[in-house]
Amino acid sequence: MIKVNGRDYPWRAELSVKQLLAEMNFTFPLIIIVINGKTVPKDEFTCTVIENGDDIQAIHLICGG
């Protein structure tokens, strides 16, 4: 089990950040991913594998004025 934005989510082996975002329909153009307090660069979403027990924060940024 992992936590995504404070909610439990089922974990599976080889789950990448990119796959998780697709499964959760997080398609925001400006998004920051933090795993266990460490920011994951956008160019590493495909190769970053989520481990069982990880705490993930998906923060989407909104532009405006």
N, C-alpha and C positions, 0 to 999 in steps of 0.2 A: 504494500500500500504506500502511496505517496500523498503528499498534500499539495494541492494547487490552489493558491489564493485562499488558504485556510480550510479548504474542503478536501475530504478524502477522495482519492481517485485510484482505481485499480492500476497496479504496476505490472509490467511484463518485461521480460528480458529483451535487451536490444532496443528499447524505446528511446528514440532520439527526441531532442527538443522540437525539431521540425515536425516530426510525426505527432507529438502531443498537441502542438498548436493546431495542426490540421484536424485532428480528432475533436478538439474542443471548439472548432470553427473560429479560432482567433486569427482573423485575417487583417488586423489593423496594420496599416503601413508603418506606423511608428510604435514599436513595442520593445520593451526592455524585459529581459528574463534574468531573474536572480535565483540561483540554486544554492541553498544553504548559506546565504549571505554573500555569495560571490556572483558578480555580473558576468553573463555569458555574452561575448561579442556576437553580433548578428551573423558574421561570416562563419561562426562555429556551430550554428544551430543544427546543421546536418550531422556533424561528427560528434556532438556532445551527447553521450548516452546517460540517461537518467537511471540512477540506482535506487533500489528498494529503500524506502524510508526517507528519500529526499524531500525537502521542503522547497517548493517552487513558487515564486511570485512572478506573475505575468502582469506587467504594468503597461497599459497602453496610454500613449501621450496624445493629447488633443491640442491642436493648434487653434488659436483664436485670439481675439483681442477685446 
